[in-house]
Amino acid sequence: MLARLLIAPCIRFAAVRPSNPETTLRTLLVRAALLGAAFVSACGPSAEPIVAPVPRGAAADTAPRPLLQPVQVPPEFQQAIQRGTRTATGAPGPRYWQNRVRYTIDATLIPDSVKVTGRERIVFTNH
């Protein structure tokens, strides 16, 4: 897009005025140099953000660091690991099960008598 903006006016300029190869070449070179400079500046490293130093005596400077403690695993989760329904990472285990249901409902609304009639079929699977 940027190349089109830089080179297109040069091509239009050449089409309007009598063609002078030296002027056209010079204009193309200037625009190409500007395009190259734009690409180089866009691809260069960005400046690091300026972060103010923490004043001496501030909370972050004097507060003790927390000690890492092991996470206490709830007994229910340990039982799930032992049963094989969960793994230690929390992913489903080899004995993981899930309830599934499949249902069909056929219903008819009778507006005159304000009645709804119908039937259903429910298939419940316990994996």
C-alpha positions in Angstrom: 0.0 0.0 0.0 2.8 2.4 0.9 4.7 1.5 -2.3 1.6 2.4 -4.3 1.3 5.7 -2.6 4.9 6.6 -3.3 5.3 5.3 -6.8 1.8 5.9 -8.3 2.2 9.7 -8.3 5.5 9.4 -10.1 3.8 7.3 -12.8 1.0 9.8 -13.2 3.5 12.6 -13.3 5.3 10.9 -16.1 2.1 10.3 -18.0 1.0 14.0 -17.8 4.3 15.7 -18.6 6.6 15.0 -21.5 8.8 12.1 -20.5 12.3 13.1 -19.3 14.2 9.9 -18.3 16.5 11.8 -15.9 13.7 13.5 -14.0 11.6 10.3 -13.9 14.5 8.2 -12.6 15.4 10.8 -10.0 11.8 10.9 -8.7 11.7 7.1 -8.6 14.9 6.9 -6.7 13.8 9.5 -4.1 10.5 7.7 -3.6 12.3 4.3 -3.4 14.7 5.8 -0.8 11.7 7.1 1.2 10.0 3.7 1.0 13.2 1.9 2.1 13.5 4.3 5.1 9.9 3.7 6.1 10.5 -0.1 6.0 13.7 0.1 8.0 12.2 2.3 10.7 9.1 0.1 10.9 11.1 -3.1 11.3 13.6 -1.6 13.8 13.5 -2.4 17.5 11.1 -0.4 19.6 12.2 1.6 22.6 12.0 0.0 26.0 9.3 1.4 28.3 10.5 3.8 30.9 9.8 2.4 34.4 10.2 4.6 37.4 12.4 3.1 40.1 10.8 1.9 43.3 11.7 4.4 46.1 13.8 3.0 49.0 11.7 1.9 51.9 8.7 1.2 49.7 6.6 -1.9 50.4 8.2 -3.9 47.6 11.6 -3.1 48.9 11.1 -4.1 52.5 8.3 -6.7 52.4 9.4 -10.3 53.0 9.0 -12.7 50.0 6.3 -15.3 50.5 7.5 -18.8 50.9 6.2 -21.4 48.5 3.9 -23.9 50.2 2.7 -27.2 48.7 -0.9 -27.1 47.6 -3.1 -29.3 49.9 -5.0 -31.7 47.7 -8.7 -32.2 48.9 -9.6 -35.7 50.0 -12.3 -35.9 47.3 -9.8 -35.3 44.5 -7.4 -37.9 46.0 -10.3 -40.4 46.0 -11.0 -39.5 42.3 -7.4 -40.2 41.5 -7.5 -43.5 43.3 -10.7 -44.6 41.6 -9.2 -43.7 38.2 -11.8 -41.1 37.2 -9.2 -38.3 37.3 -5.5 -38.1 36.8 -3.1 -36.1 39.0 -3.2 -33.3 36.5 -7.0 -33.1 36.7 -7.7 -34.6 33.2 -10.3 -37.4 32.9 -8.8 -40.7 33.9 -9.3 -44.2 32.3 -12.4 -44.9 34.4 -14.0 -41.5 33.8 -17.7 -41.7 33.2 -20.3 -39.2 31.9 -24.1 -39.2 31.7 -25.6 -38.7 28.3 -29.2 -38.2 27.3 -30.9 -38.3 23.9 -34.5 -37.2 23.6 -37.2 -36.7 21.0 -40.3 -34.6 21.7 -43.3 -34.4 19.4 -45.8 -31.8 20.5 -49.0 -30.3 19.1 -50.6 -27.0 20.2 -54.4 -26.7 19.8 -55.1 -23.0 20.1 -58.9 -23.3 20.1 -59.0 -25.5 23.2 -55.8 -24.1 24.7 -54.3 -27.6 24.9 -50.9 -29.1 24.2 -50.7 -32.8 23.4 -47.6 -34.8 22.6 -45.2 -37.6 23.4 -41.6 -37.9 24.1 -38.8 -40.5 24.1 -35.8 -40.2 26.4 -32.8 -42.5 26.2 -30.5 -42.0 29.3 -27.0 -43.6 29.2 -24.7 -43.7 32.1 -21.1 -44.3 30.9 
